[in-house]
């Protein structure tokens, strides 16, 4: 068994002393504090911007989340380089060789680069923002966050989905513009169709008064739109607020059914 080189062990122990440990801990603590303070400052800054631009509040919240994400990655990267320097790693040579290493890693991290680039295009093209209801890669939900790499959605069941931005090739935004709620009411051929239309017009008037916070335009009776062997279809249309289309359609069907029954009109 070869003799143990005590001088070498002592040198190694002296090289990694308590001062280095304290320095590492100080860097970690400073990075944490900078991220916390910086995030709070960004939040306050964009909160004022949101107050002054109420029409773009979703886009402002998305920009705030992305800015915080960039700050976090930048601070943690600088902290890592400083810690490596304290541990004796030649960070200058490491950074100088970053081009070669980056080229090698780039082939393995192609998806990561694609996600980041796609995230920037999603943001700057304003495809969707925090709070929007979207459908992407077969998943529907409310956008909770748009990060550099992933978009976080919460569906109606409360499940959270993390979707890489590079996988979002096509997205449907259900929150842009008003949605059209359409309900077809079946009425028997033996019923008085003019009476049915009149009753449904009263239903529309009631809906416009009671649900003005959900309905933007209408509702209105469009008339008979289809003839079936045993009934006709009378259509009601209304412009609904984003995310309220299903609720408006349910209320139209409920009140229409009640009104038709009270008027003695036979359904189809």
N, C-alpha and C positions, 0 to 999 in steps of 0.2 A: 504494500500500500504506500503510495507516494506521500511525502510529508506535506502537511497543510501549510500553505503560505499565509501566516498570520498577518504579515505586513499588508498583504493585498486585501484581506478581509477588513482590517482596521481602516484602510483607505476607503473602501467601499462604504463602510458604516459611517465614516466621517463625512463622506460626500452626500449622503442622504441623512441629514441631521434634522433636529427639531425645527430649525429655522426654515428649512424647505417645506416641512409639513405645515408650519404656520402660514408660509407664503401661499401654498396651494389652497389652504382653507380660506385665506383672505381673498384670493381671486374668486373662489366659488361664491363666497358671501357677497362680494362686490357685484359679480355677474347677476346674482339673484336679485339684489337690490336695484340694480340698473334696469333689469327687465320689469320689475314691479313698478318702479317709478315711471319708467318710460311708457309702460302700458297705460298707467293711470293718466299720464299727460296726453297721450294719443286719444284716449277715450274722452277726456274733457275737451280737447281741441275739436274732435269730430262731433261732439255733442252740441257745441256752439254752432258748428257748420250745419248740423241737422236742424237746429232751431231756425236758422236763417233761410234754409232751403227745404221747406216742409215737403215739397213735391218730390224731392230726391232723397228722402230719408232712408229708403232701403239701400240705395247705392252708397250713401254715406256710411251706413253701418258696415257694409261689405268692405269698403275701403279701410275703415278702422280696423276690422279683423285682419285684413291682409297686411296692413302696416305693422300691427303687433306681431304677426307671424314673422315678418322680415326682421324686425328688431330682435326677436328671440333667437333666430338662427344666427344672426350676425354676432350678437354678444357672446353666445355660447361658443362659436367658432374662434373668436379672438381669445376667450378664456382658455380654450383647449390649447391654442398655440402658446400662450403664456405659461401654462402648466408644463407643457412639454419642454419649454426652455428652462424652467426651474429644475426639471428632472435631468437636465444635461443633454437633451436632444438638440442637435443642430437644426433649429427651425429655419435658419436662413437657407441652408442646403435643401431642407425639406420643401420649403416654398419654391425654391428655384427649380426643383424637380417636379413641381406640381403639374407642369405642362405635360411631361411624359407620363406621370402617374394618372393625370386626368384623362389623357387619351386612352390609356389602358382601361381605366375604370369606366370611361364613357361607354365603351361597348357593352359592359355589363350593366351599366346604369341607364341604358337607353330609355327604359320606361319611365324612370324618375325624371329625366330631362324632358321627356314628352309631357309628363303630367304638369311640370312647372310651366312650360311654355303654353300649354292649353289653358292653365289657370289664368295666366295673364290675358290671353285672348278673351276668355269668358268674362273677365272683369272689364276690360277696356271696350269690348263690344256690347257690354251691358246685356248679356243674354239672360241673366237672372241675378237676383240679389237676395240678401238675407231677408227672410220673411215671405218670399215668393213660394207659390205652390207649383211644383214642376213635376214632370215625368221624364226620367232619363234612365237609360239601360234597363228598361222594364220596371223601374221602381218609381212610385209616386209618393210625394211627401212635401213637407215644408222645409225650405232651406234654413238650416241653423247656422251654418258657417261655410265660408268659401276660403280655403287655405291655399298655400302655394302648391300643395300636392293633391289634396283631396277635398271633396265637397261633402258636407255632412247633412243628411236628410233624416227627418223624423216622419214616419208614416202615421196613418190614422190609428193604428194599433199601438202606437207609442214606441215602436222599434226604431232604433237608430241605424242608418246605413251610411257607410263610408265608401264613397265612390271615387276612384282615381280620376282626376280631371282628364287624363289622356284617353279614358274609355268613353267619355261623353262625346260621341260622334253626332248625336242628334238629341235635342232637348225640346220638350213642349212646355211652354210657360202658360199656366192657367190663370195667372194673376195680372196679365197685361191686357188692359181693356175690359169692357163689360162682356159678360157671357149671356147667351140667349137661352132662356128657359122656355121650352116648348112642351105643351101637354095636349094630347088628343083625347077628346071626350067622345065616347061612343053613345049614339042615340038611335033608338029603334025607328024603323020606317013608319010605324004607326003613330009616332009622337008628332006633335006640332013643332016643326023645326024652327019656325020663326019665334015661337015662345021659348024654345030651348036657348036660342041665341040671345034673346032678351034677358033671360035669367042669368046666363053666363056673363053678360055685360054688367049686370049688377054685382056679380061676384068680382069682376075685375075692378070695379069702382071701389068696392070694400077693401080689396087687396092693396090698391094704390094708397089708400088712406091709412091702413093699419100697419103696412110693411114698407113705408117710405124709406126706411133705413136700409132695406135689402134690395128694393126694386128701383132701378134707375129710370127706365122707360116703360110705359104701359102699366099693367098688362092690357092687352086688347084681344078681342075675338076676331080672328081672321076669316071665320066662316067655315063652310063645309069644304074639306080638303080631300076626302076620299069616300068612295061608295063601295061597301062590302055587301055580300049576299044578304045579310040579316041586319045590318045597321050602317049608319053613316058616321063619319068622323068630323067633329067640329074642333078646330084648333085654336088654342089660346097661346099667345106669345108674350114674353116679358123680358126686358133687359135687366139682368141681375148683377149685383156686385160680385167681384172676385170671391171665390170660395163659397158663395151663397146660392149657386145655381140649383143644387139638389134640394135645398131647403125651400126655395121659392116654388119649385115644381111640386113638392109634397103639399105645400099649403094650397096651391091651385087645385090639385086633385081633391084634397079634403073638403074645401069649401064648395067646390063644384058638385061633389057627390051630395053634400047636405042640401044644397039649394035645389038640385034636380029632384031629390026625394020629397022635399017640402012642396015643390010645385007639381008633384004627381007625374013627372015626365019619366017615361019608361026608358031605362038605359039599354044600350045595344049589347 
